[in-house]
Amino acid sequence: NAHGETGLIVPACDPPALAAAINTMLADAPRREAMGRAGRERVRTMFTTAAMMRGMEGLYAEALAASPGQ
């Protein structure tokens, strides 16, 4: 998630920053809608079954490479 593309990133445990981000989005409908479209597109392209399987295969490959006796 790139700040300003698919959403706004705020520091953890910072209610004033969260409130400011919410107010920013409430005041800017075109930006809010553009971020929503960008977020849907990101999910559609990055979180496919094939992409998730490649990620799992990578994790298994790393685990096997790090295991003793390999």
Steps between C-alpha positions, in 0.01 A plus 500: 500500500652825391385792711255703297443240228277235656453660839661714763755365745492642850727422795377238745348631824458852358130592519553858377679371187219251438238771546686726257520222240129428536415869466723523192312217334158631604579836343628366166254269323696476171818399684308253716342342193834483316662328798212254514546413132877467545452276803258271315743475208788419735303219660386370160855479365714424805287259697416237242516131578809470279678782684417350838626158388829654378539664840436172683743315274762763578446458874535122474816537290651735759408266785654202322817693419537605864436158650799308636636224279391658173 
